[in-house]
Amino acid sequence: MRVLIATALVLSMVGCTAPSGPPMNHSGNAVSSATHRASLQRARADRDARKAQLRESKLQEEIDRLTVEIRELELRIISLEGQVADAERREREAVVYSRPASSGCYTGPRGGRYTISKSGKKNYGGC
């Protein structure tokens, strides 16, 4: 505690305070506020340009990712359309009814055999 008070007393006698006045350049000369303001404006413009460039590159990366994803989806759609066409073709081939034989027996869609009676009803025990 004594050290802290002594340090504060010494600093108050020496006059250590924050610098006032215009900022100094590397050689110790005062820099005009106009020069300082222009430097800040250039730094801001550079920062804004880098932000815009970064934003554009991020957008381009996203566009590239989405283009790849769209191509993969298109290939998947083509594959699924082929599978649907194959399934429809197999279904059409499976639903082929056999023509009646000379005995009058028919084969139904599930493989059951029957005859048609004179009244037009199916008779499953007649074959």
C-alpha positions, 0 to 999 in steps of 0.5 A: 500500500505504501508503495502504491501511494509513493508511486502516485506521489512521484507520478504527480510531481513528474507530471505523467499525463496522456499526451495532448495535441496532434499525433506525431509521425515517426520522426517526431514531427506533428502530423496534420489532422488532414493527413491523418484523416486522409490516411484513415479514409484510405484504410477504410476504403481498403478495408471495404474493398477487402470485405467486398472481395471476400463477400464475392469469393464466398458467394462464388464458393456457394455458387460452385457448391450449389452447381455441384449439388444440382448436377448430382440431383439431376443425375439422381433424377435420371437414375430414378426415371430409368428405374420407374420406366423399368418398373412400369415395363415389368408391370405391363409384362406381368399383366399379360392374360393368356388366351383361352385354350381350346378347352375354354380355360382362362388364366387370370392376372394372379395365375388362377385358372377358370372357365366362363359358364353360359351365364357369364360367371367365372367357374374356378373348378371347371379346368 
